[in-house]
Structures are given as C-alpha cells and as structure tokens.
Amino acid sequence: MSLFRRKKAPGTAPVSRAAQNEALDHLRQFVATRVGVEAYIEPPTNQIQTTLLLIATTGEWTRRKVADARVARQMAADLGIPVYDVNFTGYPQRMRDWDEARRREAKRR
C-alpha cells in the first residue's frame, strides 16, 4: 500500500509525437486563417497540463495541450508568431470581449 506516493503533476505528462503533430497542424490552420495571431503559454494546473493558447486580433482563440513551456515556445517559433507567458502578461482584453460576445449571442437563442 502506498499512501504517500506522489502523483505526477499534470504539467509533466508526456505528449505523444502524434498528438504534438496533430496540435501543430490545428494551430497552423488557425494562424493561416486569422490575422495577427499571438501565442500565450498557460502553465499547468492540478487538472490540466501546459497549454498553448492562440489569440487572433478579433479575440477568437484556440488552445491545445503541449508537453511543457519549452515545446510551446518551439511551436510558436515554428508558426512564426510572438509568444507570451500568461503569468506575466495576463489574457488580452480582446479575448474576454470575444467570449462575452459569444455568451450574449448564446443567450439570445
């Protein structure tokens, strides 16, 4: 019985090469079809591992799980977009505005 065994933190969970390639393909498509996309690295939490969040100038966004911040930075570099750490910059207002507009639209339906 191992009551005191530590669980592996979600942020250190391995992400398969196939999953990384699938995420990168999705992110490439997002960048190719939107204007002014920026990347934000979200740190791991108790429930979710590190994620890479892409936000367009319209506020539209998408996120994908990544192995760690190093991989996220490399993916952003591969995409040719600026990358920020959400712990230091916070989320841009345009993302909150986009979410609020979607909520209002959903209430009208």
C-alpha positions in Angstrom: 0.0 0.0 0.0 1.4 3.3 -1.0 -0.5 6.1 0.7 2.2 8.7 0.3 3.3 8.1 -3.3 3.4 11.3 -5.2 1.3 11.6 -8.3 3.0 13.1 -11.4 2.0 16.7 -11.9 -0.3 17.3 -15.0 2.3 19.7 -16.5 4.8 16.9 -16.8 2.6 14.5 -18.6 4.2 13.3 -21.8 2.5 14.2 -25.0 3.0 11.8 -27.9 4.7 12.9 -31.1 1.5 12.2 -33.0 -0.5 14.4 -30.6 2.0 17.2 -30.9 1.9 17.0 -34.7 -1.9 17.0 -34.6 -1.9 20.0 -32.3 0.7 21.8 -34.5 -1.5 21.1 -37.6 -4.5 22.6 -35.9 -2.5 25.7 -34.8 -1.0 26.2 -38.3 -4.5 26.2 -39.7 -5.7 28.7 -37.1 -2.7 31.0 -37.9 -3.2 30.7 -41.7 -6.9 31.7 -41.5 -6.7 34.5 -39.0 -4.9 37.9 -38.7 -2.5 39.0 -36.0 -2.3 35.7 -34.1 -0.3 35.7 -30.9 0.6 32.7 -28.7 0.2 32.6 -24.9 1.7 29.8 -22.7 -0.6 28.7 -20.0 1.1 27.0 -17.0 0.0 23.6 -15.8 -2.7 23.4 -13.0 -3.8 20.5 -10.9 -6.3 19.4 -13.6 -4.7 20.4 -16.9 -1.2 20.2 -18.2 0.6 23.1 -20.0 -1.3 24.6 -22.9 -0.6 26.8 -25.8 -3.3 29.4 -26.4 -3.5 31.3 -29.8 -5.5 34.5 -30.0 -6.3 36.4 -33.1 -6.8 40.2 -33.3 -10.6 39.6 -33.3 -10.3 37.9 -30.0 -11.1 34.4 -31.4 -8.9 31.8 -29.7 -8.0 28.2 -29.6 -5.8 26.1 -27.3 -4.0 22.8 -27.3 -2.1 20.8 -24.7 1.6 20.7 -25.0 4.3 18.8 -23.1 5.8 21.8 -21.5 6.7 25.5 -21.9 9.8 24.7 -24.0 7.7 22.8 -26.5 5.2 25.6 -26.6 7.9 28.2 -27.4 9.2 26.0 -30.1 5.8 25.5 -31.6 5.2 29.3 -31.6 8.6 29.8 -33.3 7.7 27.2 -35.9 4.4 29.1 -36.5 6.3 32.4 -36.8 4.2 34.2 -34.2 5.1 36.1 -31.0 4.8 34.1 -27.7 4.0 35.4 -24.2 3.7 33.8 -20.8 0.2 34.4 -19.5 1.6 34.5 -15.9 3.4 37.7 -16.8 1.1 39.3 -19.4 -2.4 38.1 -18.4 -5.0 37.5 -21.1 -5.7 40.2 -23.6 -8.9 42.1 -23.4 -9.9 41.2 -26.9 -10.2 37.5 -25.8 -12.5 38.5 -22.9 -14.6 40.6 -25.3 -14.9 37.7 -27.8 -16.0 35.4 -25.0 -18.6 37.9 -23.7 -20.0 38.5 -27.2 -20.4 34.7 -27.7 -22.2 34.5 -24.3 -24.6 37.3 -25.2 -25.2 35.6 -28.6 -26.0 32.3 -26.9 -28.5 33.9 -24.5 -30.4 35.4 -27.4 -31.0 32.0 -29.0 
